[in-house]
Amino acid sequence: MNPQSVKRSLTHLCKKKVPVFLWGPPGIGKSSIVAQIAKEENISYIDLRLSLLDPTDLRGIPFFSTKEETAIWAPPSFLPDGSQEKGILFLDELNTAAPMVQASAYQLILDRKIGEYTLPDGWAIVAAGNRESDRGVVFRMAAPLANRFVHLEMDVNVDDWRTWAVGVGIDASIIAFISHRPDALFTFAQTDSRAFATPRTWEYVNHIISSEPEADLIMPMVSGAIGEELAAAFLGFRSVAGDLPDLDMIMEGTCKDVPSEPSALHILSAALTMRVDDTTSSKKLNNLVSYTLNMPAEFAVMIVQDLRERKIELDHVDSWTLWMKKFNTLLH
């Protein structure tokens, strides 16, 4: 399933408190999607990395109660205590946890309680883990535990990633490079290198670029995130960014120059898309649409499709009729 389909499915299942197990290779944003749902639904979110826990960490520690004259379990403080009515308890790396930890989680998932602890009614449980084929250390999940979940498998999707990347302000050169080389978003299955490209490591590249490191550090740092070969290709692609037309002049309607280099056009298209938001004036939108009339068709359409996916209305700008006349047959 692509990330958007997974997100929609999780939203429905969490509302019904149906336990879900989210499968997928490392670095594709499984935990990010669950956190995003909690944020959008305005509910609490607790992320537990089960591979770091011992069985007693989840079940709690027994102690003798002089009042009850019996041993009782002290529940861990990191589990929901009822102070937040609704939320998602995210059990990450469940199948990399030791079997005894999985057994403790099984009771929590099956009965919504463990020891003296009971999960509040308004909380949903979502678990996640890598597949056995993903070269990680995983323990086969017991059939009774697996049967307690609805299983969803998440795949990398370039269009979904691009929409996310534009929304959070990922560097335009990264978005443009992935648009130009969709295979570069995820290279986990294509390499045995320690460093490989995933949505997570491209986010690291974004942080590296935004930190403005010295020139001699950029290549080794980016290589350390996505691998040397891909880093060289990306930085070569990015080197044309300095020759781009001034974005402000394009938006003001005072620049008509269009680059001829495909890599420059990719970066320019991504950068222009990111300049537009809900507050952008009709005048600037009109200037942008007018500018795209002089671009190669694939890039003009790329910009408009990105804006439409973000619900930016263009029908009201003066140059839209001319744009539709020229490129309408290419829209999909």
Buried (B, 14 or more C-beta within 10 A) or exposed (E): BBBBBBBEBBBEBBEEEBBBBBBBBBBBBBBBBBBBBBEEBEBBBBBBBBBEBEBBBBBBEBEEEEEEEEEBBBBBEEBBEEEBEBBBBBBBBBBBBBEBBBBBBBBBBBEBEBBEBBBBEBBBBBBBBBBEEBEBEBBEBEEEBEEBBBEBEBBBBBBBBBBBBBEEEBBBBBBBBBBBBBEBBBBBEEBEBEBBBBBBBBBBBBEBBEEEBEEEEBBEBBBBBBBBEBBEBBBEBBEBBEEBBEBEBBBEBEBEEBBEEBBBBBBBBBBBBBBBEEEBEEEBBBBBBBBBBEBBEEBBBBBBBBBEEBEBEBEEBEBBEEBBEEBEEEEE
